[in-house]
Amino acid sequence: MHYYESKDLKKFGDIKKFRPELAKKFFDYYSSVTGEDGALSKREKSLIALAVAHAKQCPYCIDAYTTQCLETGANPEQMMEAVHVAAAMDAGIDLVHAVQMLNVLDKVGA
């Protein structure tokens, strides 16, 4: 058995069980942001979401947005490129923090 089960994604709506008013606010906001074309198309939003899903390492989101990318017209090449953008950003974010190390090294004269 795996900790994450794809079938559990269907239970996401259950977050409304104890605070339905908060879940409603979340789902309304989420739908407004991701569920319609705006300055970005739903396809573009799906590709962004897929990249973020990989960066945040959410298997549920990876499952959902792989499907949504295909449904909104993205192709596997675009999807993989989005994942690579997320990976490159993550590497750059890690590496830019080396500036802090360099600052300390300068202070101690190393």
WOSULDA-V245705 format. One record per pair of residues at least 12 apart in sequence whose ideal C-beta (glycine too) atoms are under 8 Angstrom apart, sorted by the first residue. I is the first residue (numbers start at 1). J is the second residue. D is the distance in whole Angstrom. If there is no record, write none. Layout:
# WOSULDA-V245705
i	j	d
I	J	D
I	J	D
This chain:
# WOSULDA-V245705
i	j	d
4	59	4
4	60	7
6	59	8
6	60	8
6	63	6
8	60	7
9	60	5
9	63	6
9	64	6
12	60	7
33	45	8
34	46	8
34	49	7
41	72	7
42	72	5
43	69	7
43	72	4
43	73	5
43	74	5
46	65	6
46	68	5
46	69	5
46	71	8
46	72	5
46	74	6
47	69	6
47	74	6
47	78	6
47	79	7
47	82	4
48	82	7
49	61	7
49	65	5
49	68	7
50	62	7
50	65	4
50	66	7
50	68	8
50	69	5
50	79	6
50	82	5
50	83	7
51	82	4
51	83	6
51	85	6
51	86	4
52	86	7
53	65	5
54	83	5
54	86	5
54	87	7
55	86	4
55	87	8
55	89	7
55	90	6
66	79	7
